[in-house]
Amino acid sequence: MRKILPFMIFALLASTGAVAAVDANGDGKVTLDELTDYKLEQVPFAARDRSHDGYLDPVELPELTNNETLTAYDSDHDGKLSPTEYRTFITDFAIAAMALCAENEDDILTGSEVACGIQSVRDLRQPN
């Protein structure tokens, strides 16, 4: 099932141009940087920062309600994430998506792996 579903999703995404949106350089492969940038474009820091204070707290980024997650990414230990800390959080999320979806260990998604990677980063909660 894992092989069939991503292929079906890839076919749908290819027809809608979503894959092209992630594959920034158009080479038919998605790198970690492209997947990270895609997620940052889908849910930019400013869209999550509803208080407009330049930081994300656990209310604005529900994934931070787990204290271990907050501690892992809050490098200055102020209880919230700066834009730089948020990028690190999203990059690690993209790394996990690539590890989940890559059928080999080349750190590049191709074919049906792309659809899996896109869906995985989309699974990060969207702001309300």
WOFEN-V321308 format. One line per field, one symbol per residue. ss: DSSP state (H for helix, E for strand, - for the rest). phi: phi as a letter, one per 20 degrees, with the letter a starting at -180 (. if undefined). burial: I if it has 9 or more other ideal C-beta (glycine too) atoms within 8 Angstrom, else O. A space follows every 50 residues. Layout:
BEGIN
ss=???
phi=???
burial=???
END
This chain:
BEGIN
ss=-HHHHHHHHHHHHHHH-HHHHH------EEEHHHHHHHHHHH--HHHH-- -----E-----HHHH-HHHHHHH-------E-HHHHHHHHHHHHHHHHHH H------EEE-HHHHHHHHHHH------
phi=.gfffgfffgfffffenffffeegemencdegfffffgffffcfgffeff eldncddgfecgfeffgffgffdefeldnbdegfffffgfffffgfffff efecdelceclfffffffffffffgefe
burial=OOOOOIIOIIOIIIOOOIIOOIIOOOOOOIIIOIIIIIIIOIIOIOOIIO OOOOIIIOOIIOIIOOOOIIOOIIOOOOOOIIOOIIIIIIIIIIIIIIOO IIOOOOOOIOOIIIIIIIIIIOOIOOOO
END
